[in-house]
Amino acid sequence: MLFFQLECSMSKLSRSILDKIRPASELEKQFGLGSSRSVQVVFTNGCFDILHKGHVTYLEEARNLGDLLIVGVNSDDSVRRLKGPERPLNSTQDRLEVLASLESVDYVTWFEEDTPIELIQKIRPDCLAKGGDWKIEQIVGSTEVMGWGGTVRSIPFVEGRSTTRLIEKARKKAT
């Protein structure tokens, strides 16, 4: 009996997680130009190849900038172009599902391009957030978001936390 209850709980959890993963076209209809939204939408993006404390802290802080958080995830091909042929370590689908499981994340979508500019223009967030290694004027979409009256925030990093650092540490231990 306990196994059956656990299995039912897990399937409900899986459905609620999967419900957060939406194609850009759906998010554009729900939140983009011409939609009648009454919430402050925050948008951020990244590869999120290996989720770590720095990501979780950053996403929590981004979520606190508005009523809901949409995360744009680079597709596998996009990550390879940006990070090299050995990345990503986790597939787009896996990265989407892990991010969707976080309480701070309301919706997750993906993009094939190297930057999320098209996605930002479709969703038209009220706030655009990126990690602290980005100056506001360097953040892709900052000009557009500020142009329609939105804000752009650079959220400080958690020191010593990065995917690249984790991969390097794992490689050293493997040799």
C-alpha positions in Angstrom: 0.0 0.0 0.0 2.8 2.5 0.9 4.5 1.8 -2.4 1.3 2.6 -4.3 0.9 5.9 -2.3 4.5 6.9 -3.0 4.1 6.1 -6.7 1.0 8.2 -6.9 2.7 11.1 -5.1 5.7 10.9 -7.4 3.5 10.9 -10.5 1.7 14.0 -9.2 5.0 15.7 -8.5 6.3 14.8 -12.0 3.2 16.3 -13.6 3.5 19.5 -11.6 7.1 19.8 -12.5 6.4 19.0 -16.2 3.6 21.6 -16.2 6.2 24.3 -15.5 8.1 23.5 -18.8 6.6 25.5 -21.6 7.6 26.3 -25.2 8.3 30.0 -25.8 5.2 30.4 -27.9 3.0 29.5 -24.9 4.8 31.9 -22.7 4.5 34.6 -25.3 0.7 34.2 -25.4 0.5 34.2 -21.6 2.8 37.0 -20.8 3.9 38.8 -24.0 2.7 42.0 -25.7 -1.0 42.1 -25.9 -1.5 39.7 -22.9 -3.5 41.0 -20.0 -1.1 40.1 -17.2 -1.4 41.5 -13.7 1.9 40.0 -12.4 5.5 41.3 -12.4 7.4 38.9 -14.6 11.1 38.3 -13.9 13.2 36.6 -16.6 16.7 35.1 -16.4 18.6 32.7 -18.5 21.6 30.4 -18.6 23.0 27.0 -19.4 22.5 25.6 -15.8 24.5 22.5 -16.8 25.2 21.3 -13.2 22.9 22.9 -10.7 24.8 24.1 -7.6 24.3 26.3 -4.6 25.3 29.4 -6.6 22.5 28.8 -9.1 19.9 28.0 -6.4 20.7 31.2 -4.4 20.7 33.3 -7.6 17.4 31.9 -8.8 15.8 32.6 -5.3 17.1 36.2 -5.4 15.8 36.6 -9.0 12.4 35.3 -8.0 12.2 37.9 -5.2 12.4 40.7 -7.8 8.8 40.1 -9.0 5.7 37.9 -8.8 7.0 35.0 -11.0 10.2 33.8 -12.5 10.7 32.5 -16.0 14.0 30.8 -16.7 15.3 30.5 -20.3 17.7 27.5 -20.8 20.3 27.3 -23.6 19.6 24.2 -25.8 22.3 21.5 -26.1 23.6 22.9 -29.4 23.6 26.4 -28.0 25.7 25.3 -25.0 28.1 23.5 -27.2 28.7 26.6 -29.3 29.2 28.7 -26.1 31.1 26.3 -23.8 32.8 23.8 -26.2 32.2 20.3 -27.5 32.3 18.5 -24.1 29.3 20.5 -22.8 26.6 20.2 -21.8 27.0 17.3 -19.4 23.2 17.2 -18.9 20.7 17.2 -21.7 18.3 20.1 -22.3 15.4 18.0 -21.0 17.2 17.0 -17.8 18.2 20.6 -17.2 14.6 21.8 -17.7 13.2 19.3 -15.3 15.8 20.0 -12.6 15.1 23.7 -12.8 11.3 23.1 -12.9 11.6 21.2 -9.6 12.8 24.3 -7.8 10.2 26.2 -5.8 11.6 29.6 -6.9 11.1 28.8 -10.6 7.6 29.3 -12.0 8.2 28.4 -15.7 11.1 27.1 -17.7 11.6 27.3 -21.4 14.5 26.8 -23.8 16.1 28.6 -26.8 18.3 27.4 -29.6 20.1 30.7 -30.3 23.3 31.8 -28.6 21.5 34.6 -26.8 17.9 34.8 -25.4 17.1 38.1 -27.1 14.2 36.7 -29.2 12.8 35.0 -26.1 13.1 38.2 -24.1 11.3 40.2 -26.9 8.5 37.6 -26.9 8.0 37.4 -23.1 8.6 41.1 -22.4 9.6 40.7 -18.8 9.2 43.5 -16.3 12.6 42.6 -14.8 15.6 41.0 -16.4 18.1 39.4 -14.0 21.6 37.9 -14.6 24.5 36.8 -12.4 26.9 39.2 -10.9 29.6 38.6 -13.6 27.5 40.7 -16.0 27.4 44.5 -15.9 23.9 45.7 -16.7 24.9 47.3 -20.0 26.4 43.9 -21.1 23.3 41.9 -20.3 21.6 40.7 -23.5 18.1 42.3 -23.6 18.9 45.1 -21.1 18.3 47.9 -23.7 15.0 46.4 -24.8 13.7 45.7 -21.3 14.6 49.2 -20.1 13.1 50.6 -23.3 9.7 49.3 -22.4 10.0 50.5 -18.8 11.4 47.4 -17.1 14.3 47.0 -14.8 17.6 45.1 -15.2 19.4 43.6 -12.2 22.8 42.0 -11.8 22.7 39.6 -8.8 25.9 38.9 -6.9 27.5 35.5 -7.2 28.0 33.1 -4.3 31.8 33.1 -4.0 33.6 30.0 -5.2 30.5 28.4 -6.9 30.6 27.7 -10.6 29.9 24.8 -13.0 33.3 25.2 -14.6 35.0 24.9 -11.2 33.0 21.8 -10.4 33.9 20.2 -13.7 37.6 21.0 -13.2 37.5 19.6 -9.6 35.8 16.3 -10.8 38.4 15.9 -13.6 41.3 16.3 -11.1 39.8 13.7 -8.8 39.4 11.3 -11.8 43.0 11.4 -12.7 
